[in-house]
Amino acid sequence: MPVVRIGRGALDPHDIQLPPDDIHASREHARLMFEDGAWFIEDHSRNGTIVNGRLLQKAKVKLSSGDRIRIGDSFDVVFRYLSDTTQAEDFAHVAPRAALSAQPAESPATQVGLWISPSAAVWRDGERLPVFLSRTEYRLLKYLMQHANDVCEYDTVIQAVWGSRRDKDSLHELIYRVRRKIEPNPSQPRYLVIRSGIGVVFFPQGVSTDE
C-alpha cells in the first residue's frame, strides 16, 4: 500500500516535507494512502488537518478530485487525480505530489554547491542529503542564504534566528550542529564559515578548505 507522509520530519523522497519553522505542523502531520483504488488522507497531528474547510483529527477520509487540503501555515493544496479518465490503480506507483496543486519546487536550483528547498530539504551538488533540519537550524541557514557570500555580524544573526539576546557561544554551537549535517567534512567547513571576531558567512558554492 503506497504511503506518503506529510510533515516537518518527512524525509523519504516520496514524502512531502514541510518547513521546520511551521509551528502548526507536526513532524508527521498526516499520511496519504492508496487503498482499494482510491487515495485517502489520515491525520496524525495535534492540530488536525483541514479538508474542504472541515477539521479532521485522528481520522481518515477518502479524497476526491478538487478536495482542498490545508496543513499548518505552509501547506494549502488542491488534490486532483492526474486524469479523470485514467483508472485510479494507475496512480498506485505515482507519488501523489504530482496530483497536488501549488506544491513548492523540490528540484535543486543548481547542481553545484548547497541548496535548501522551500520545504527545508538539503541538496549538495545535486543530491539530496538524508538530514533533517530543526526549526532553529533552518532559520539560520535561511537567513544566511538570503545574505550569501556576505559576512553577517553575530548580533544580527542571533536576532534573526532567535529574536532575542543570546550569547555567541549559543550561535557557535548552532553553527557546529548545522555543519555536521551539511558539510562533507565538518572540521574543514566549505559552506558555513566563521570569521573570527566578526561574524559568519555562507558560501552556496563552497570555498576551498585550504583557505
C-alpha positions as CSV (number, residue, x, y, z in Angstrom):
1,M,0.0,0.0,0.0
2,P,1.6,3.3,-1.1
3,V,2.0,5.7,1.8
4,V,3.2,9.3,1.6
5,R,3.9,11.2,4.8
6,I,3.4,14.9,5.2
7,G,5.1,16.8,7.9
8,R,8.2,18.6,9.2
9,G,10.1,15.3,9.7
10,A,9.2,13.6,6.4
11,L,12.4,12.5,4.8
12,D,11.6,9.9,2.2
13,P,12.0,11.1,-1.4
14,H,8.2,10.4,-2.0
15,D,7.2,12.2,1.2
16,I,6.2,15.8,1.5
17,Q,8.4,17.7,3.9
18,L,7.0,20.9,5.4
19,P,9.2,23.9,6.6
20,P,10.7,23.3,10.0
21,D,9.5,26.8,11.1
22,D,5.8,26.0,10.5
23,I,4.9,25.8,14.2
24,H,1.4,24.5,13.5
25,A,2.6,21.4,11.5
26,S,3.7,18.2,13.3
27,R,6.8,16.2,12.4
28,E,4.4,13.6,10.9
29,H,1.2,15.5,10.4
30,A,-0.7,13.3,8.0
31,R,-0.5,10.4,5.6
32,L,-1.7,9.9,2.1
33,M,-2.6,6.3,1.5
34,F,-3.8,4.4,-1.6
35,E,-6.3,1.8,-0.7
36,D,-8.9,-0.1,-2.8
37,G,-8.3,2.0,-5.9
38,A,-8.6,5.4,-4.2
39,W,-6.5,7.9,-2.2
40,F,-7.2,8.6,1.5
41,I,-5.7,11.2,3.9
42,E,-5.3,10.3,7.6
43,D,-4.5,12.8,10.3
44,H,-1.7,12.1,12.8
45,S,-1.3,15.6,14.3
46,R,-2.1,17.6,17.4
47,N,-3.7,20.5,15.5
48,G,-5.6,18.5,12.9
49,T,-5.8,18.6,9.1
50,I,-8.4,20.7,7.3
51,V,-10.2,19.0,4.3
52,N,-12.7,21.2,2.5
53,G,-13.0,23.5,5.4
54,R,-13.7,20.7,8.0
55,L,-11.3,19.8,10.7
56,L,-10.0,16.2,10.6
57,Q,-8.5,14.9,13.8
58,K,-7.0,11.4,14.2
59,A,-9.3,10.1,11.4
60,K,-9.2,9.1,7.8
61,V,-11.3,10.3,4.8
62,K,-11.4,9.4,1.1
63,L,-10.2,12.1,-1.3
64,S,-11.9,13.2,-4.5
65,S,-10.6,15.4,-7.2
66,G,-11.0,19.0,-6.2
67,D,-10.7,18.4,-2.4
68,R,-8.7,21.2,-0.7
69,I,-6.2,20.1,2.0
70,R,-4.7,22.6,4.5
71,I,-2.0,21.7,7.0
72,G,-0.3,24.3,9.3
73,D,0.7,27.6,7.7
74,S,2.6,26.2,4.7
75,F,0.5,23.5,3.0
76,D,-2.6,24.6,1.2
77,V,-3.3,22.4,-1.9
78,V,-6.0,21.0,-4.1
79,F,-6.0,17.3,-4.7
80,R,-6.7,16.0,-8.2
81,Y,-6.3,12.7,-9.9
82,L,-3.9,13.1,-12.8
83,S,-6.6,12.2,-15.3
84,D,-10.3,11.8,-14.8
85,T,-10.4,9.1,-17.5
86,T,-7.5,7.0,-16.1
87,Q,-8.2,4.2,-13.6
88,A,-7.2,5.0,-10.0
89,E,-5.0,1.9,-10.0
90,D,-2.6,3.7,-12.4
91,F,-1.6,6.0,-9.6
92,A,-0.6,3.3,-7.1
93,H,3.1,3.8,-8.2
94,V,3.0,7.5,-8.7
95,A,3.9,9.9,-5.9
96,P,0.7,11.9,-5.2
97,R,2.6,15.1,-5.1
98,A,2.1,15.0,-8.8
99,A,-1.6,15.3,-8.2
100,L,-1.4,18.2,-5.7
101,S,-1.6,21.8,-6.9
102,A,0.7,24.5,-5.6
103,Q,3.4,22.3,-4.2
104,P,6.8,24.1,-3.9
105,A,9.6,23.1,-6.3
106,E,11.8,20.4,-4.8
107,S,14.4,20.2,-7.5
108,P,17.8,21.9,-6.7
109,A,18.3,25.2,-8.4
110,T,21.9,24.3,-9.1
111,Q,23.9,21.1,-9.5
112,V,26.9,22.6,-7.8
113,G,27.1,23.6,-4.2
114,L,24.5,23.7,-1.4
115,W,20.8,24.4,-1.9
116,I,17.8,24.4,0.5
117,S,14.4,23.8,-0.9
118,P,11.2,25.6,0.3
119,S,10.3,22.6,2.4
120,A,13.8,22.6,4.0
121,A,15.3,19.6,2.1
122,V,19.1,20.0,1.8
123,W,20.8,19.3,-1.5
124,R,24.5,19.2,-2.1
125,D,26.0,19.0,-5.6
126,G,22.6,17.9,-7.0
127,E,22.0,15.2,-4.4
128,R,19.5,15.3,-1.5
129,L,21.1,14.8,1.8
130,P,19.4,12.4,4.3
131,V,19.2,15.0,7.0
132,F,16.5,16.8,9.0
133,L,17.0,20.5,10.0
134,S,15.5,21.7,13.2
135,R,13.5,24.9,13.2
136,T,16.4,26.9,14.6
137,E,18.9,25.3,12.1
138,Y,16.5,26.1,9.3
139,R,16.2,29.7,10.4
140,L,20.0,30.1,10.5
141,L,20.5,28.7,7.0
142,K,17.5,30.6,5.5
143,Y,18.8,33.9,6.9
144,L,22.4,33.3,5.8
145,M,21.3,32.2,2.3
146,Q,19.5,35.5,1.9
147,H,22.8,37.2,2.6
148,A,25.0,34.6,0.7
149,N,28.7,35.4,0.4
150,D,28.4,38.4,2.8
151,V,29.8,38.4,6.4
152,C,26.8,38.6,8.7
153,E,27.6,40.1,12.2
154,Y,27.0,37.9,15.2
155,D,24.3,40.1,16.8
156,T,22.4,40.4,13.5
157,V,22.4,36.6,13.0
158,I,21.3,35.9,16.6
159,Q,18.4,38.3,16.3
160,A,17.3,36.7,13.0
161,V,17.5,33.2,14.4
162,W,16.1,33.6,18.0
163,G,14.6,37.1,18.0
164,S,16.1,37.8,21.4
165,R,19.5,38.2,23.0
166,R,21.8,35.1,23.1
167,D,25.5,34.8,23.7
168,K,27.9,34.0,20.9
169,D,28.5,30.5,22.3
170,S,24.9,29.6,21.5
171,L,25.4,30.7,17.9
172,H,28.7,28.8,17.6
173,E,27.0,25.6,19.0
174,L,24.2,26.0,16.4
175,I,26.7,26.5,13.6
176,Y,28.6,23.4,14.6
177,R,25.4,21.4,14.6
178,V,24.5,22.6,11.1
179,R,28.0,21.9,9.8
180,R,27.7,18.2,10.9
181,K,24.6,18.0,8.7
182,I,25.6,19.9,5.6
183,E,29.4,19.7,5.3
184,P,31.3,16.9,3.7
185,N,34.0,17.4,6.4
186,P,32.6,19.4,9.3
187,S,36.2,20.0,10.7
188,Q,37.1,21.7,7.4
189,P,33.9,23.7,6.5
190,R,33.3,24.7,2.9
191,Y,29.9,26.3,3.2
192,L,29.4,27.7,6.7
193,V,32.5,29.7,7.7
194,I,33.1,31.7,10.9
195,R,35.1,34.9,10.5
196,S,36.6,35.2,14.0
197,G,35.6,38.3,15.9
198,I,33.4,39.5,13.0
199,G,30.6,37.1,12.2
200,V,29.6,34.2,9.9
201,V,29.3,33.8,6.1
202,F,27.5,31.2,4.0
203,F,29.1,30.3,0.6
204,P,26.5,28.5,-1.5
205,Q,29.1,27.2,-4.0
206,G,31.6,26.4,-1.3
207,V,35.2,27.5,-0.8
208,S,38.5,25.7,-0.8
209,T,39.3,24.1,2.6
210,D,42.9,25.3,2.1
211,E,41.8,28.9,2.8
